[in-house]
Amino acid sequence: MFFYAAKLIWFFLQPSAALILALAAGVVSIGLGAVRVGAGLVLLGTLGLLVAGFTPLGAALMLPLEDRFARAAPDGPVTGILVLGGGIDQRIGDARQTPTLTEAGDRLTEGVALAVRYPEARLVFTGGSDQFVAAGPSEGEAAQRFFRDMGIPDRRLTIEDRSRDTAENARFSKALLDPKPGERWLLVTSAFHMPRSMGSFRAVGWDVLPWPTDYRTSGPGDLTRFVSQPSVGLQRVDVATKEWIGLVAYRLSGRTNALFPGP
């Protein structure tokens, strides 16, 4: 139920969609004679799109998330590498019959790099379907094909393909792998997603080591740069806003033990 509610609520709360809807509602209101209300909505939508699209607002929202966790420095053998889902476009990949990476595809490529660096470690992918109505192959199946194509043997691979959100990634992976005290597991996910991910794994009693990747900002310098591509600015604001809302929702629902998990 949490998964479906989150999908529906986010459709209307994502800034880009909300601002476009406000703009459209304003135009309709003016057409219906509610000129003052309509003008206000048009002004709100227009200014919002300009600010989100061209200013460093997205960087300001993203940087605290991305800088929260640094990459771990394991002080011994690495037991396993956990790669969270979200890096594969299931719809296009299924249609084209080939694994297709999203902008978060660094999660998978970094998993391969770590598997080479730690040849004795297990490589685990956790992710089912992020579609509102699950259909076709799961993301886990596509990930397995990708890792095979990258030369990772099946004996090193473990695929968890039932989870549909971060909390389920943690819960289902722990049940599947049964980690033992003293084992070192690296958690690979997008840097902006690492705080909520670490909080989710800690909530199920699993002390994993962070390995952030898929950075969307270059550092504090981005706070002084205007964005030349409004689509990039809007996407950055959307992604960061979703993550901040997710942190609040996870804390309120007991899926994490802290509002903003940190090192």
Secondary structure, DSSP 4 states (H G I P E B T S, - for coil): -HHHHHHHHHHHHSHHHHHHHHHHHHHHHHHTT-HHHHHHHHHHHHHHHHHHHHSTHHHHHHHHHHTS-PPP--SS---EEEEES-SB-HHHHHHHTS--B-TTTHHHHHHHHHHHHSTTSEEEEE----SSS--SS-HHHHHHHHHHHTT--GGGEEEE----SHHHHHHHHHHHH-PPTT--EEEEEEGGGHHHHHHHHHHTT---EEEEE-----SGGGGG---S-HHHHHHHHHHHHHHHHHHHHHHHTTSSSSSS---
